[in-house]
Each structure stands twice: as structure tokens, then as C-alpha cells.
Amino acid sequence: MDSEAKLSQKADSSFTMDDFAKALEKHDYQFQKGQVVNGKVFQIDHDGAFVDIGGKASAFLPRDEASLRTIINLSEVLPLNEPLEFVIIREQDAEGQVTLSRRQLEIRHIWERLAQMQEGSQTVQAKVIGANKGGVNVEVFGLRGFIPRSHLIERDNLEGLKGQTFTTGILEVDSSNKRLILSQRLATRSASFSMLEIGQLVEGKVTGIKPFGIFVDLNGVSALLHIKQVTQKFIDNLEKVFQMGQHIKAVIIDIDEGKGRVALSTRILENFPGELLENMEEVMTSAEARAERAKNKTAESEII
């Protein structure tokens, strides 16, 4: 028994304070900038909060890193002794203390949310906070974004857009470069697409005349009336039939929202080949009845 006690005493005496420090280092966490950690706030003062994240020293969260929004009372967002997630924004100093942020974690989650919204073709509300020659600066979920002039509906008085909130589509989400590009026109087009269907009679304005057909604006959606769908009679020059800015009625014969394409037809409204060329005004005036008749014909042929 005496020999066992001596061996035990010798083993205990050989474990020095240096050995104890090394043992602690082995079990100490290696914290890195950008790492997400779990911790509990155990003290709040005027400058910020002290957090236990399992390191040799307590971590510190500065007041301005507590939240993306302005906070008067830190305890509102940093309840004591409750498990929370933080992101490390500064690695250990000489005393082993790391600096944390909840604000940067919120921003990271917002970028992830925006990327998911873009993938799902969802729209987002954007408030205009500034303007320049190229477009307007906006705020989305507390982040700054940009809408190019070409993607705005109102492009003439950009300064007058300050303070307004738009429904926008998402063109680009790049968190690494803090780049968020939005489009008001994309959101308008998506909303307009949802109201279109094949067989529907629509009215729009001629915005382009090409040898192969004419482009028609349908409340933000660009549609094509191909030359073969204008009339049942041969046409050699569409500029003799249509004018820029002219309002016409036509029937939707195809929709491809993924590619942003809508195909139209006016020949489907004719009672005989070439009627549109001889009396367009009459065809347009009675377009509703003609479109209904064409729809009924299609339904009957499908039944047969």
C-alpha cells in the first residue's frame, strides 16, 4: 500500500502548472474570423456585451454590432444566459478575447434569403434612398441595392422617386461583393404575365416594326405579332399596315414566361383572307366577338 501511495504521489507531483496550461490549450477552441459560434451573454454594459463562447477569455460584442436596426436597450436583442448564435468579426487579441457580431450574422442571413428569393423568381419591396445618372439606390431589408435606369418604369425624374417604395424583381445577388441589382420592370412584367393566357384577346401598343413581324407592348410585356399571323393573305411590307404607337387588338396564341415571350395573332380575327388589310378598323372594333367565336371554334374542334 505504501509503495502505491508513493507512486501516486510521484505521479501527482510530476503534473506541473505548465502541463496544466498545455492541457487547457489542447481543449481550447481555435476561433477564426467569419466563424459562427454559439454562446451566452452574461454581462451587458454601455459599450456592448460580454459573451461566453467557451474560450479562455470571454468574447465581446460591441453595441453597434448587436443588430442591423438601431437598438436603445441591448437586453431587447441580447437576453442574458440564453443560447444565441454569433459571428466572429475579429480574431483573438493578446488576452485571447475575440470580437463578435449579431449584426453581421443578420446581414449574412439576408443575403441568403435574397439568393433564395431570386432562385424562386420572387419579388421584393425596395425603398428609394438616392439617385444618380445611372439609376436609383434603394434599401432592401436594411441592405443597399441598385435599380439601373433601364429597369425603372419612370426614367425621366429620378430625383422625384426618392422616398418611394417599389415592387422589384431580383437581377443579381452577390454577397461577396455586396452587389444587389434589382428591376422594377421585371416585377411588372412578372405580374403582367400572370394575367395572360392563351386564347385571350389583348390590346397593346406597337413598339417596333421589323420585316418578320411587329412588337407590341402589353402593359410591360413585349409580345410579337409575326408576319404570318397578321392576316391570311400575303404581306410584303408591314410598315404599310402598322404604325409606331398604334394600338391594336390581338389574340394570344403562345406564352413562354421563362423566355419572356408572347406570340400574338390577328389573322384569327378575320372573317376572310385579307380582311385586316381591307378594313382594320372594323376588325378591331368587333375584335371581342371575333375572338369569342375563334375560341368556340377551337373548343369544338378539340371535342371532335
C-alpha positions as CSV (number, residue, x, y, z in Angstrom):
1,M,0.0,0.0,0.0
2,D,2.9,2.4,0.9
3,S,4.5,1.8,-2.5
4,E,1.3,2.5,-4.3
5,A,0.8,5.7,-2.3
6,K,4.3,6.8,-3.2
7,L,3.8,6.1,-6.9
8,S,0.5,8.1,-6.8
9,Q,2.2,11.0,-5.0
10,K,5.1,11.0,-7.6
11,A,2.6,11.0,-10.5
12,D,0.7,13.9,-9.0
13,S,3.8,15.9,-8.4
14,S,5.1,15.4,-11.9
15,F,1.9,17.2,-13.4
16,T,3.2,20.9,-13.2
17,M,1.4,24.2,-13.9
18,D,2.9,24.2,-17.4
19,D,1.4,20.8,-18.0
20,F,-2.0,22.2,-16.9
21,A,-1.7,25.1,-19.3
22,K,-0.8,22.8,-22.2
23,A,-3.8,20.6,-21.4
24,L,-6.1,23.7,-21.5
25,E,-4.6,24.7,-24.9
26,K,-5.4,21.2,-26.2
27,H,-9.1,21.6,-25.3
28,D,-9.3,25.3,-26.3
29,Y,-11.2,26.3,-29.4
30,Q,-9.4,27.8,-32.3
31,F,-11.6,30.7,-33.3
32,Q,-11.4,32.3,-36.8
33,K,-12.8,35.4,-38.4
34,G,-16.1,34.6,-40.1
35,Q,-16.8,31.6,-38.0
36,V,-20.3,31.2,-36.5
37,V,-20.3,30.2,-32.8
38,N,-22.8,29.6,-30.1
39,G,-22.7,31.5,-26.8
40,K,-24.5,33.1,-23.9
41,V,-24.5,36.8,-22.9
42,F,-23.6,37.0,-19.2
43,Q,-22.9,40.8,-18.9
44,I,-24.2,43.9,-20.6
45,D,-22.7,47.4,-20.2
46,H,-22.9,50.7,-22.1
47,D,-20.4,49.8,-24.8
48,G,-21.6,46.3,-25.5
49,A,-21.9,42.8,-24.1
50,F,-19.6,40.0,-22.8
51,V,-20.3,36.6,-24.2
52,D,-19.2,33.1,-23.0
53,I,-18.4,31.1,-26.1
54,G,-16.2,28.5,-24.4
55,G,-12.8,30.2,-24.9
56,K,-10.1,31.1,-22.5
57,A,-11.5,34.6,-22.2
58,S,-14.9,36.0,-22.7
59,A,-15.8,37.3,-26.1
60,F,-17.0,40.9,-26.6
61,L,-19.9,42.2,-28.8
62,P,-19.8,46.0,-29.4
63,R,-23.0,47.9,-29.1
64,D,-23.2,48.8,-32.9
65,E,-22.8,45.1,-33.8
66,A,-25.8,44.0,-31.7
67,S,-28.4,44.4,-34.5
68,L,-28.9,45.7,-38.0
69,R,-31.5,48.1,-36.7
70,T,-30.8,50.8,-34.1
71,I,-31.1,49.5,-30.6
72,I,-31.5,51.6,-27.4
73,N,-31.7,48.8,-24.9
74,L,-29.3,45.9,-25.6
75,S,-31.2,43.5,-23.4
76,E,-34.0,43.6,-26.0
77,V,-31.9,41.7,-28.5
78,L,-29.3,40.1,-26.2
79,P,-31.2,38.3,-23.4
80,L,-28.9,37.1,-20.6
81,N,-27.9,33.5,-20.4
82,E,-29.9,32.4,-23.4
83,P,-28.2,30.4,-26.2
84,L,-27.5,32.6,-29.3
85,E,-25.5,32.5,-32.5
86,F,-22.8,35.0,-33.2
87,V,-20.2,35.5,-36.0
88,I,-16.6,36.3,-35.2
89,I,-15.5,39.6,-36.8
90,R,-12.1,39.9,-35.1
91,E,-9.9,37.1,-34.0
92,Q,-8.3,36.7,-30.6
93,D,-6.3,39.6,-29.2
94,A,-3.3,39.2,-26.9
95,E,-5.6,38.3,-24.0
96,G,-7.5,35.7,-26.0
97,Q,-10.6,37.8,-26.5
98,V,-12.5,37.6,-29.8
99,T,-15.0,40.2,-31.1
100,L,-18.5,39.1,-32.1
101,S,-21.4,40.4,-34.1
102,R,-25.1,39.7,-34.4
103,R,-25.5,42.4,-37.0
104,Q,-23.2,40.7,-39.5
105,L,-25.0,37.4,-38.9
106,E,-28.3,39.1,-39.7
107,I,-26.8,40.5,-42.9
108,R,-25.5,37.1,-43.9
109,H,-28.9,35.6,-43.4
110,I,-30.5,38.4,-45.5
111,W,-28.1,37.7,-48.4
112,E,-29.0,34.0,-48.2
113,R,-32.7,34.9,-48.2
114,L,-32.3,37.2,-51.2
115,A,-30.5,34.4,-53.1
116,Q,-33.4,32.1,-52.4
117,M,-35.9,34.7,-53.5
118,Q,-34.0,35.2,-56.8
119,E,-34.0,31.5,-57.4
120,G,-37.7,31.3,-56.8
121,S,-38.4,34.4,-59.0
122,Q,-39.9,36.2,-56.0
123,T,-40.3,40.0,-55.8
124,V,-39.1,42.2,-53.0
125,Q,-40.0,45.7,-51.7
126,A,-37.3,48.3,-52.3
127,K,-37.3,51.9,-50.9
128,V,-35.5,54.6,-53.0
129,I,-32.9,56.4,-50.9
130,G,-30.9,58.1,-53.6
131,A,-30.4,58.7,-57.3
132,N,-27.7,59.3,-59.9
133,K,-27.4,59.3,-63.7
134,G,-27.4,55.5,-63.9
135,G,-30.4,54.8,-61.7
136,V,-31.5,54.8,-58.1
137,N,-30.1,53.5,-54.8
138,V,-32.6,51.5,-52.7
139,E,-32.8,49.8,-49.3
140,V,-34.0,46.2,-49.1
141,F,-34.2,44.5,-45.6
142,G,-31.6,47.0,-44.4
143,L,-29.2,46.4,-47.3
144,R,-28.3,48.8,-50.1
145,G,-29.3,47.8,-53.6
146,F,-29.4,49.5,-57.1
147,I,-32.0,49.7,-59.8
148,P,-30.5,50.7,-63.2
149,R,-32.3,53.5,-65.1
150,S,-33.2,51.0,-67.9
151,H,-35.1,48.8,-65.3
152,L,-37.2,51.7,-64.0
153,I,-40.7,52.5,-65.2
154,E,-40.2,56.2,-64.6
155,R,-36.9,57.2,-66.1
156,D,-37.1,61.0,-66.6
157,N,-37.2,62.4,-63.0
158,L,-35.1,60.0,-60.8
159,E,-34.8,62.6,-58.0
160,G,-38.5,62.6,-57.7
161,L,-38.5,58.9,-56.9
162,K,-36.8,59.4,-53.5
163,G,-38.8,58.0,-50.7
164,Q,-41.0,55.8,-52.9
165,T,-41.2,52.0,-52.4
166,F,-41.3,49.8,-55.5
167,T,-42.1,46.1,-56.0
168,T,-39.0,44.8,-57.8
169,G,-37.6,41.6,-59.3
170,I,-34.0,40.5,-58.4
171,L,-31.4,40.5,-61.2
172,E,-28.2,39.9,-59.3
173,V,-27.3,38.8,-55.7
174,D,-23.5,38.8,-55.0
175,S,-22.9,38.8,-51.2
176,S,-19.1,38.6,-51.6
177,N,-19.0,41.9,-53.5
178,K,-22.1,43.4,-51.7
179,R,-23.8,43.7,-55.0
180,L,-27.6,43.7,-55.2
181,I,-29.2,44.7,-58.6
182,L,-33.0,44.9,-58.9
183,S,-35.5,45.6,-61.6
184,Q,-38.9,47.3,-61.3
185,R,-39.7,46.4,-64.9
186,L,-39.0,42.7,-64.2
187,A,-41.6,42.7,-61.4
188,T,-44.1,44.5,-63.5
189,R,-43.6,42.0,-66.3
190,S,-44.0,39.0,-64.0
191,A,-47.2,40.5,-62.6
192,S,-48.5,41.1,-66.2
193,F,-47.5,37.6,-67.3
194,S,-49.6,36.1,-64.5
195,M,-52.7,37.8,-66.1
196,L,-52.1,36.4,-69.6
197,E,-53.4,33.2,-71.0
198,I,-53.6,31.5,-74.4
199,G,-56.8,32.4,-76.3
200,Q,-57.1,35.8,-74.5
201,L,-57.9,38.9,-76.5
202,V,-55.4,41.7,-75.5
203,E,-54.8,45.3,-76.5
204,G,-51.4,46.8,-76.8
205,K,-49.2,49.5,-78.4
206,V,-46.9,48.9,-81.4
207,T,-43.4,49.5,-80.2
208,G,-41.4,48.0,-83.1
209,I,-41.8,47.1,-86.8
210,K,-39.4,44.6,-88.3
211,P,-39.5,42.6,-91.6
212,F,-40.5,39.5,-89.7
213,G,-43.2,41.0,-87.5
214,I,-44.2,43.7,-85.1
215,F,-43.6,44.1,-81.4
216,V,-46.5,45.0,-79.2
217,D,-46.3,46.3,-75.6
218,L,-48.9,44.6,-73.3
219,N,-48.6,46.5,-70.1
220,G,-44.9,45.9,-69.7
221,V,-44.8,42.6,-71.6
222,S,-43.3,42.6,-75.1
223,A,-45.3,40.4,-77.5
224,L,-44.6,39.5,-81.1
225,L,-47.1,39.5,-83.9
226,H,-45.3,37.5,-86.5
227,I,-45.9,38.5,-90.2
228,K,-47.5,35.1,-90.8
229,Q,-50.0,35.7,-88.0
230,V,-51.1,39.2,-89.2
231,T,-53.5,38.1,-92.0
232,Q,-54.4,35.0,-94.0
233,K,-53.2,36.9,-97.1
234,F,-49.6,37.5,-98.2
235,I,-47.9,40.7,-96.9
236,D,-44.7,42.1,-98.3
237,N,-44.3,45.2,-96.1
238,L,-45.6,45.5,-92.6
239,E,-44.9,49.3,-92.5
240,K,-47.7,49.7,-94.9
241,V,-50.1,48.1,-92.4
242,F,-49.0,49.3,-89.0
243,Q,-47.6,52.5,-87.5
244,M,-45.4,53.0,-84.4
245,G,-47.5,53.8,-81.3
246,Q,-50.7,52.4,-82.9
247,H,-53.0,50.5,-80.6
248,I,-54.1,47.1,-81.8
249,K,-56.1,44.1,-80.5
250,A,-54.8,40.5,-81.0
251,V,-55.3,37.0,-79.6
252,I,-52.5,35.3,-77.6
253,I,-51.5,32.0,-79.3
254,D,-48.4,31.1,-77.2
255,I,-46.8,32.1,-73.9
256,D,-43.2,31.3,-72.7
257,E,-42.7,33.2,-69.4
258,G,-39.3,31.6,-68.9
259,K,-38.0,33.3,-72.1
260,G,-40.3,36.3,-71.7
261,R,-42.1,35.6,-75.0
262,V,-45.7,36.1,-76.0
263,A,-47.0,35.3,-79.5
264,L,-50.0,37.1,-81.0
265,S,-52.3,36.6,-83.9
266,T,-54.7,39.0,-85.7
267,R,-55.4,36.6,-88.6
268,I,-57.5,34.5,-86.2
269,L,-59.9,37.5,-86.1
270,E,-60.5,37.7,-89.9
271,N,-63.8,36.5,-91.5
272,F,-62.0,36.1,-94.8
273,P,-58.3,36.3,-96.0
274,G,-57.0,39.8,-96.2
275,E,-59.9,41.4,-94.2
276,L,-57.5,43.1,-91.8
277,L,-55.8,44.8,-94.8
278,E,-59.0,46.0,-96.3
279,N,-60.8,47.1,-93.1
280,M,-58.6,47.0,-90.0
281,E,-60.9,49.4,-88.1
282,E,-63.9,47.0,-88.4
283,V,-61.8,44.0,-87.3
284,M,-60.5,45.9,-84.3
285,T,-64.0,47.3,-83.4
286,S,-65.6,43.8,-83.3
287,A,-62.5,42.0,-82.0
288,E,-64.2,40.8,-78.8
289,A,-66.9,38.9,-80.7
290,R,-64.5,37.6,-83.3
291,A,-62.1,36.3,-80.5
292,E,-65.0,34.6,-78.7
293,R,-66.0,33.0,-82.0
294,A,-62.5,31.8,-82.6
295,K,-62.3,30.4,-79.0
296,N,-65.6,28.5,-79.5
297,K,-64.3,27.0,-82.8
298,T,-61.2,25.8,-81.1
299,A,-63.2,24.2,-78.3
300,E,-65.4,22.4,-80.8
301,S,-62.5,21.1,-82.8
302,E,-61.0,19.7,-79.6
303,I,-64.2,17.9,-78.8
304,I,-64.4,16.4,-82.3
